Amino acid sequence: MLPLRWNHRIGALLGRLIYKVDRTYAKRMRDNLALSGIAKAPREFEALLRESIIESGKAATEVVIAWLRPPKELSSLVRECYGWKYVEQALQRGRGVIFVTPHLGCFELAGRYLADRLEITIMHRPPKLAWAARLMDKGREHSNAVMVPADMRGVRSLLKTLKRGGNICILPDQAPGQGDGVWTDFFGKPAYTMTLIGRLQHSTDATVLMFFGERLSQGAGYRIWIEPLNAPLAAAPDQAARQINAAVEKLVRQCPAQYLWSYNRYKAPAGAPKTPPKDAQ
């Protein structure tokens, strides 16, 4: 019920607190941000790190707004949307749309923004905490979104939706399970990356659109960005996965402080090859 600016102020304090008390979280954030090479000088890096700590805290507190605010109130927080013309063009093709959003900005709100305007099937991994999962499910009841799990049943639902010309949404920067990914470059280091997006696109000829919700300063709201890929996805799974990672990197460079640098992006999931090949690019 708090105004967004107060929600974000509390989030900023929370972000600083977590960074101070959780050494693993802090180290991973620093390491991943340094690895990206976005900040070229030490002073620039420290400034970007401070911003990232604050923005990560905001991301934690604003989810209750993204989950629980009624659609009209949530829509009023979106001040601008750049690139909706690409959605309209894709819908006219009638081949389905694969919306791809990384852990950047307020990805929960960006997803609801789409779901309030389109029928869409979203693949997600429920929170481990039961109370958080219940809150998320309650919030998503207000939209046109159909939620499917990140497993084979969910993949079948995504494929079925695309084949009838529908729309789906996937977070591309989550480490997939065994056999569902390849080691390929992400900000200069091999990361186990899903091949699902490329496989779905080539099976259905759907349009792939990248998008995210930029968090505006001083609790002013959000700005939605939507854009197509620079080139069609390659047929080879490893090349297509690298293209998706490159597209994610491009979005992150627009708002580097708002990326979830604390996420363990470079882990080797259970069952995946433990050591990436030397030529992973």
Buried (B, 14 or more C-beta within 10 A) or exposed (E): EEEBEEBBBBBBEBBBEBBEEEEEBBEBBBBBBBBBEBBEEEEEBEEBBBBBBBBBBBBEBBBBBBBBBEBEEBBEBBEEBEBEEBBEEBBEEEBBBBBBBBBBBBBBBBBBBBBBBBEBBBBBEBEEEEEBEEBBEEBBEBBBBBBBEBEEEBBEBBBEBBBEBBBBBBBBBBBBBEEBBBBBBBBEBBBBBBBBBBBBBBEBEBBBBBBBBBBBEEBEBBBBBBBBBEEEBBEEBBBBBBBBBBBBBEBBEBBBBBBBBBBEBBEBBEEBBEEBEEEBE
